[in-house]
Amino acid sequence: MQNDAGMGSWIFSTEVQNFEIVESAEDENWEETKTEFEDEDQEPEVVLSGVRSRSGKQPVDDNTSTRSLFGKEGTDMPVVEVKRTRREKTLEAIGTELDEFFLKASACVKEIAILIDVSGGDTLLRSNSGHLDGKSGNSAKVFSILSRSRHRARDAAESFGPSEPCKPGAHCATLKKLHAAEKKLFKAVKEEVIVKLEFERKSLLLQKQENENIDWMKTDKTRSNVENLNSHLLDLRQLITETTSSILYLIDEELLPQLVALTAGLIKMWRTMNKCHQAQTLICQQLSNLSDNQNVLQNTEDHHRATIQFQTEASYWYSSFCKLVKSQREYVRTLCRWIQLTKCLWDGHESSDNSSLIHSICQQWELGLDRLPDKDASDAIKGLLSSIHSIIDQQAQEDNILKRLNKLKMRWRRCSESLSEMEEKFKYTFENEDIPVNMSPMHPLSLKRNKTEALKKEVDRMTATYMGAVQCSRTMTLNHLKTRLPQLFQSLMEFSNASAEAIEGIQNPVEQVESTDTTASQN
């Protein structure tokens, strides 16, 4: 479940900056990273903090208004506090705020990633590190912090005892142990069937030889084979019993606690992401106050490269999101079917309520996942990707016009220099007299002047065309962002909320498990 763990490490940057994907970070490391962002923007407008009861009133700036998004009452879900200034923000400032909340959302998956597979985050981080060319300094620091966090997570894994069911990497290890035990059980059962048939055949042969008083040496040899087969059969049945018991033990003592921890962690993760996407939805509302006149910088080659990189990252985001939804459903569906099949293992063993509880968890989880609005979210990401593609096409047209304009400018510059040289030569011809204004149209100097003026007009016309293309690119970019981003974050907010509710629906059986464990420990 790599995609289940590593979701949401996505960063939207500004119109004049690169776009990045960042993996999850530790809470204490986020504080260090947050300081770097605040150094650039001394007035951060968005705050994500834990829910705490505070006495007294918080001071409110006269120039700002505050809107908070609270979690459910009685939970430790973070509060998303969005401060809106009356000052008009630039697209860059809005992008920075969105960027921060992507990073905060990505940090909430660390517990799930550690439980599932400690090394999984390193693999994702390496796969994304190839997109770092041309990134900002802050992003490099973020990735450095994330790398250090992974080493600390790996060190933490070594501090857990071997019997800890929810230590880092435990879920992946448990699934591997179950798979190995199943292979061992399958091999033993298959061999037991073959040995049993051979034992029955040899037993019938021995009975026949004893009844017919055949040579005692043949009879004794057959009897020895029957005894060996019977001994082997008993050993295989003992192995089957022990392997079955080990599988049931892993289900009770490891798989169930891990599923409880996993579902609880997923609820916390999705709720945190939901709060972050709510904040991003509010931030996107500020796009409606922007106009293309606020973007005074002309589009540059670096900006165009950043747009292409944004397309690459958005495409990776789309494919990763689809993989997440697919792999999550396949995981739960497979686990549900597998638990159903393990019911036959309880024959001859002491029955446990945990098997039915796990099946109930998986069944309700599967039903919840089937109701997720994943298509709306994936379509929203795909729509953003389509908009970026349109912007890139417009920027390509702009680049073509710029190339033609630069060629015209070079021709006009060379023609102007040639005209200046020609006028200098004619000055010596006319000595101290001015060059006649009314010269013959066919005179070389007149022809050169006309050509220079024509090129100047062509340059002016092409310059106007280029500026129009630049303005069109700005307007198109802003319009697409105004249209796509609110829809995108609204869809992600609904998806994360539905994902949390899908798992919250199975908390009743999980609470029964915890209640059962508490009762057992008291007894």
Secondary structure, DSSP 4 states (H G I P E B T S, - for coil): -HHHHSTT--B---TTS--B------HHHHHHHHHHHHHH-SS--EEEE------SPPP--TTEEEEEE---TTS-PPEEEEEEESSPPPHHHHHHHHHHHHHHHHHTTHHHHHHH-TTHHHHHHHHHGGG-TT--HHHHHHHHHHHHHHHHHHHHHHHS-TT-TTSTTHHHHHHHHHHHHHHHHHHHHHHHHHHHHHHHHHHHHHHHHHHTT--HHHHHHHHHHHHHHHHHHHHHHHHHHHHHHHHHHHIIIIIHHHHHHHHHHHHHHHHHHHHHHHHHHHHHGGGGG--GGG--SPP-HHHHHHHHHHHHHHHHHHHHHHHHHHHHHHHHHHHHHHHHHGGGGGTTS---HHHHHHHHHHHHHHHHHHT--HHHHHHHHHHHHHHHHHHHHHHHHHHHHHHHHHHHHHHHHHHHHHHHHHHHHHHHHSTTSPPPSS--TTSHHHHHHHHHHHHHHHHHHHHHHHHHHHHHHHHHHHHHHHHHHHHHHHHHHHHHHHHHHHHHTTHHHHHHHHHHHHHHHH-
